[in-house]
Amino acid sequence: MNITFLGHSCFLFKHNGKVILVDPFISGNPLASEINVEEIPADYIILTHGHQDHVLDAERILERTGAKVISSFEIVSWYGEKGFDGHGMNTGGCFEFEFGKVRAVNAVHSSMLPDGSYGANPLGFVIENDSSTFYIAGDTALTMDMKLIPLLCPPLDFAILPIGGNFTMDYKDAVHAANFIECNKIIGCHFDTFDVIKIDHKEAENYFKENNIEAYIPNVGESLDL
């Protein structure tokens, strides 16, 4: 599986000929100024919640690609009123898509769409396919519900966790999260975009290492093969 970090909490996954885009916030992110939104492909767009720093470029990409939205029922309905196709989910639900099985899990945060519409409960997602199982936490605090993931899902190959603090858990809480989900391979997100979530990368990397967590803090535009 190929994964590209497009800044903030936006990731692009390519697996078995399908492209899954998560939380597209590119044009409003100065750190992602080298990323051309008009060149981003997508067959599916997963939205963890409705905040602008997770959905800003979704409509623009949907119009060009005809991708399907996967998100909460309310967010999918909001995009449906704009004429876009989608599949609504809610906490605890599972559905088999052509790229793999998706389980919607709890995230402790808030959610409001850019026009002020109700964004419903935020979600995290566990994606299981023929090559790997991984967890996209979305924006969340550290929560005991993370302990349910290893009870309900196959062992995680990696997890994408927010590490910037202030709006979400920070990298110290992410170590606890890694232990809760029983996964020691972590990719960080939701850091550096705004002043209040800027982190010392070396300090964070050392903290993960001291706690026996293999953590990767990616650069914008960087790709990984996992």
C-alpha positions as CSV (number, residue, x, y, z in Angstrom):
1,M,0.0,0.0,0.0
2,N,1.3,3.5,-0.9
3,I,0.5,6.4,1.4
4,T,1.2,10.1,0.7
5,F,1.0,12.8,3.3
6,L,-0.6,15.9,1.9
7,G,-0.3,18.0,5.0
8,H,-2.3,18.4,8.3
9,S,-4.5,15.4,8.4
10,C,-4.8,14.7,4.7
11,F,-3.5,11.4,3.4
12,L,-3.8,9.7,0.0
13,F,-3.9,5.9,-0.1
14,K,-3.5,3.8,-3.2
15,H,-4.4,0.1,-3.0
16,N,-5.5,-2.4,-5.6
17,G,-6.1,0.3,-8.2
18,K,-8.3,2.5,-5.9
19,V,-7.4,5.9,-4.5
20,I,-8.7,6.8,-1.1
21,L,-8.3,10.5,0.0
22,V,-8.7,11.4,3.7
23,D,-9.7,14.9,5.1
24,P,-8.6,17.1,2.2
25,F,-7.3,20.4,3.6
26,I,-4.7,21.6,1.1
27,S,-5.4,25.0,-0.4
28,G,-5.8,26.6,3.0
29,N,-2.6,25.1,4.4
30,P,0.5,27.2,3.7
31,L,2.7,24.2,4.5
32,A,1.0,22.3,1.5
33,S,1.6,25.2,-1.0
34,E,3.5,22.8,-3.3
35,I,0.5,20.4,-3.6
36,N,-1.7,21.1,-6.7
37,V,-5.3,20.3,-5.6
38,E,-6.3,20.0,-9.3
39,E,-4.0,17.0,-9.7
40,I,-5.1,15.0,-6.7
41,P,-7.0,11.8,-7.8
42,A,-9.7,10.2,-5.7
43,D,-12.2,7.3,-6.0
44,Y,-13.3,7.7,-2.4
45,I,-13.0,10.6,0.0
46,I,-13.2,9.8,3.7
47,L,-14.1,12.7,6.0
48,T,-13.6,12.1,9.7
49,H,-15.7,15.2,10.7
50,G,-16.9,18.5,9.3
51,H,-14.4,21.1,10.4
52,Q,-13.0,23.3,7.6
53,D,-9.4,22.1,8.2
54,H,-10.6,18.6,7.2
55,V,-13.1,19.3,4.4
56,L,-12.0,22.5,2.7
57,D,-11.1,21.0,-0.7
58,A,-13.5,18.1,-0.7
59,E,-16.2,19.7,-2.8
60,R,-13.6,20.9,-5.4
61,I,-12.2,17.4,-5.7
62,L,-15.6,15.7,-5.8
63,E,-16.7,17.9,-8.7
64,R,-13.6,16.9,-10.7
65,T,-13.3,13.2,-9.8
66,G,-16.8,12.0,-9.1
67,A,-15.5,10.3,-6.0
68,K,-17.8,8.9,-3.3
69,V,-17.9,10.4,0.2
70,I,-17.6,8.2,3.2
71,S,-18.4,9.9,6.5
72,S,-21.1,10.3,9.1
73,F,-24.7,10.0,7.8
74,E,-25.2,13.8,8.4
75,I,-22.1,14.9,6.5
76,V,-22.9,12.5,3.6
77,S,-26.4,13.9,3.6
78,W,-25.0,17.5,3.5
79,Y,-22.9,16.6,0.4
80,G,-25.8,14.7,-1.0
81,E,-27.9,17.9,-1.1
82,K,-25.1,19.3,-3.3
83,G,-25.5,16.4,-5.7
84,F,-22.5,14.3,-4.5
85,D,-22.6,10.5,-4.0
86,G,-21.8,9.1,-0.6
87,H,-22.1,6.4,1.9
88,G,-23.1,7.4,5.4
89,M,-22.0,5.6,8.5
90,N,-22.2,5.9,12.3
91,T,-20.2,4.9,15.3
92,G,-19.8,1.1,15.5
93,G,-20.9,0.4,12.0
94,C,-19.0,-1.6,9.4
95,F,-19.3,-1.8,5.6
96,E,-17.4,-3.7,2.9
97,F,-16.2,-1.4,0.1
98,E,-14.3,-2.5,-2.9
99,F,-11.0,-1.3,-1.3
100,G,-11.7,-3.1,2.0
101,K,-13.8,-3.3,5.1
102,V,-14.4,0.0,7.0
103,R,-15.4,0.2,10.6
104,A,-16.4,3.6,12.1
105,V,-15.1,4.0,15.6
106,N,-15.5,6.7,18.3
107,A,-13.6,10.0,18.2
108,V,-13.9,12.5,21.1
109,H,-14.0,15.9,19.4
110,S,-16.6,18.2,17.9
111,S,-17.9,18.6,14.4
112,M,-19.5,21.5,12.5
113,L,-19.6,22.0,8.7
114,P,-18.2,25.2,7.1
115,D,-21.7,26.8,6.8
116,G,-22.5,26.1,10.4
117,S,-24.6,23.0,9.7
118,Y,-24.6,20.1,12.2
119,G,-21.6,17.8,11.6
120,A,-22.8,15.0,13.8
121,N,-20.4,12.9,15.9
122,P,-16.8,12.9,14.7
123,L,-15.5,9.5,13.7
124,G,-12.3,7.5,13.4
125,F,-12.0,4.6,10.9
126,V,-10.3,1.2,10.9
127,I,-9.7,-0.1,7.4
128,E,-9.0,-3.7,6.7
129,N,-8.0,-5.1,3.3
130,D,-6.0,-8.0,1.9
131,S,-2.7,-6.4,2.7
132,S,-3.1,-4.6,6.0
133,T,-5.3,-3.3,8.8
134,F,-4.9,0.3,9.9
135,Y,-6.6,2.9,12.1
136,I,-7.2,6.6,11.1
137,A,-8.0,8.2,14.4
138,G,-9.2,11.6,13.0
139,D,-9.3,14.5,15.5
140,T,-9.7,13.0,18.9
141,A,-8.7,13.1,22.5
142,L,-7.2,10.1,24.1
143,T,-10.1,7.8,24.9
144,M,-10.6,4.5,26.6
145,D,-12.8,3.5,23.6
146,M,-9.5,2.9,21.7
147,K,-9.1,-0.3,23.8
148,L,-12.0,-1.7,21.9
149,I,-10.1,-1.7,18.6
150,P,-7.9,-4.7,19.3
151,L,-10.9,-6.6,20.6
152,L,-13.0,-6.0,17.5
153,C,-10.4,-5.8,14.7
154,P,-7.4,-7.7,13.3
155,P,-4.0,-6.6,14.7
156,L,-3.2,-3.1,13.3
157,D,-0.2,-2.8,11.0
158,F,0.0,0.9,11.6
159,A,-2.1,3.8,12.9
160,I,-2.5,7.5,12.0
161,L,-2.8,9.6,15.2
162,P,-3.0,13.3,15.8
163,I,0.0,14.5,17.8
164,G,-0.2,18.3,17.8
165,G,-2.2,18.9,21.0
166,N,-4.5,21.9,21.8
167,F,-7.4,20.7,19.5
168,T,-6.5,16.9,19.9
169,M,-4.3,14.7,21.9
170,D,-0.6,15.5,21.8
171,Y,2.3,13.1,21.1
172,K,2.6,12.1,24.8
173,D,-1.1,11.1,24.8
174,A,-0.4,9.3,21.5
175,V,1.9,6.9,23.2
176,H,-0.9,5.9,25.5
177,A,-3.2,5.6,22.4
178,A,-0.6,3.3,20.8
179,N,-0.7,1.1,23.8
180,F,-4.5,1.1,23.9
181,I,-4.7,0.0,20.3
182,E,-1.8,-2.4,20.6
183,C,0.1,-0.9,17.7
184,N,3.7,0.3,17.9
185,K,3.9,1.7,14.4
186,I,2.5,5.3,14.4
187,I,2.2,8.0,11.7
188,G,1.7,11.4,13.1
189,C,-0.7,14.0,11.8
190,H,-2.5,17.3,12.8
191,F,0.7,19.1,13.8
192,D,2.5,22.3,12.8
193,T,-0.3,23.7,10.6
194,F,-1.2,26.4,13.1
195,D,0.9,28.1,15.8
196,V,-0.9,26.3,18.6
197,I,-0.1,22.8,17.3
198,K,3.5,23.4,16.3
199,I,5.7,20.7,17.8
200,D,9.4,20.0,18.3
201,H,9.9,17.1,16.0
202,K,13.1,15.8,17.5
203,E,11.6,16.0,21.0
204,A,8.5,14.1,19.8
205,E,10.5,11.5,18.0
206,N,12.7,10.9,21.1
207,Y,9.6,10.6,23.3
208,F,8.2,7.9,21.0
209,K,11.5,6.1,20.9
210,E,11.9,6.2,24.7
211,N,8.5,4.5,24.9
212,N,9.3,1.8,22.3
213,I,7.0,3.3,19.7
214,E,8.1,3.3,16.0
215,A,6.8,6.7,15.0
216,Y,7.0,8.6,11.8
217,I,6.4,12.3,11.5
218,P,6.1,12.8,7.7
219,N,7.0,15.8,5.6
220,V,4.3,17.2,3.3
221,G,4.3,15.5,0.0
222,E,6.2,12.5,1.3
223,S,5.1,9.0,0.3
224,L,5.5,5.7,2.2
225,D,5.1,2.1,1.1
226,L,3.6,0.0,3.9
